[in-house]
Amino acid sequence: LIESYAEKGLDVVIHHNDSVIFGLLGREDGSPVERRFTGKQGDWVSVFPITACVQGITTCGLRFPLVDATARRGTTLGTSNEMTGESAAVSIKEGFLLVVLTGASPS
């Protein structure tokens, strides 16, 4: 559902207890789309490719950073990461990526 709303230009954020879920939809021109979020050091962050392939994944502020990575649906690249401080960011160039934060909130 989040992907279908994103394709219509809407930003959907699901917040339940200490978890937040949001999506990132790449632009047609391939320029990066970034989302910054806040939390606490040690909060869990996982990214899941929803489309067959998500390209240009870059993260900062996480224990295991990704730089211009490619992930395919069903792979574990980007799961169970940790925030190294109080803020972090994820960006992508193509595809649709779901971001799940536990113990954090988007800003």
C-alpha positions in Angstrom: 0.0 0.0 0.0 2.8 2.4 0.8 4.3 2.0 -2.6 0.9 2.7 -4.4 0.5 5.9 -2.4 4.1 7.0 -3.1 3.4 6.6 -6.8 0.6 9.1 -6.4 3.0 11.6 -4.7 1.8 10.9 -1.2 4.1 10.3 1.8 2.8 7.6 4.1 4.4 6.9 7.4 3.2 4.0 9.6 3.9 4.5 13.3 3.1 1.8 15.9 4.5 1.8 19.4 8.2 2.2 18.9 8.3 1.3 15.2 8.1 3.5 12.2 7.8 2.3 8.5 8.1 4.5 5.5 9.0 4.1 1.8 11.4 5.7 -0.6 10.4 5.9 -4.3 13.2 6.6 -6.8 12.7 9.4 -9.4 12.4 8.7 -13.1 15.5 10.8 -13.8 17.6 8.7 -11.4 18.5 11.6 -9.1 18.7 10.5 -5.4 15.7 10.7 -3.1 16.8 11.0 0.6 15.0 10.6 3.9 16.5 11.6 7.2 15.3 10.3 10.5 16.1 10.6 14.2 16.4 8.1 17.0 18.9 6.8 19.5 22.3 5.1 19.2 21.6 1.4 18.8 18.1 1.7 17.4 17.5 -0.9 14.7 17.1 0.1 11.0 16.3 -2.3 8.2 15.8 -1.6 4.5 13.8 -3.9 2.2 13.7 -3.7 -1.6 10.0 -4.0 -2.6 10.6 -3.7 -6.4 12.6 -6.4 -8.1 15.7 -4.2 -7.8 16.6 -1.0 -5.9 19.6 0.9 -7.1 21.8 3.6 -5.6 21.1 2.8 -2.0 23.2 4.9 0.3 23.0 5.1 4.0 24.7 7.3 6.6 24.7 7.2 10.4 24.4 3.4 10.4 26.9 0.9 11.7 27.1 -0.8 8.3 26.8 1.9 5.7 25.8 1.3 2.1 27.3 3.4 -0.7 25.5 3.3 -4.1 24.5 -0.3 -3.4 22.0 -2.5 -5.4 19.6 -4.8 -3.6 17.2 -7.3 -5.0 13.8 -8.2 -3.5 14.2 -11.1 -1.1 17.9 -10.4 -0.2 19.1 -9.6 3.3 21.4 -6.7 2.3 20.4 -3.8 4.6 18.6 -5.7 7.3 19.3 -5.4 11.1 21.5 -2.4 11.0 22.0 0.0 13.9 22.1 3.8 14.3 25.5 5.1 15.4 24.1 8.4 16.8 20.8 10.3 17.0 20.3 10.9 13.2 20.7 8.8 10.0 19.6 9.0 6.4 18.8 6.6 3.5 18.8 7.6 -0.2 18.0 5.7 -3.4 18.1 6.4 -7.1 15.8 3.8 -8.6 13.1 1.4 -7.3 11.0 1.4 -4.1 12.6 0.7 -0.7 10.8 0.1 2.6 12.6 1.4 5.7 11.7 0.0 9.1 12.9 1.8 12.2 12.5 0.3 15.7 12.8 2.9 18.5 13.0 5.9 16.2 10.9 8.4 14.3 11.3 10.2 10.9 12.0 13.9 10.7 
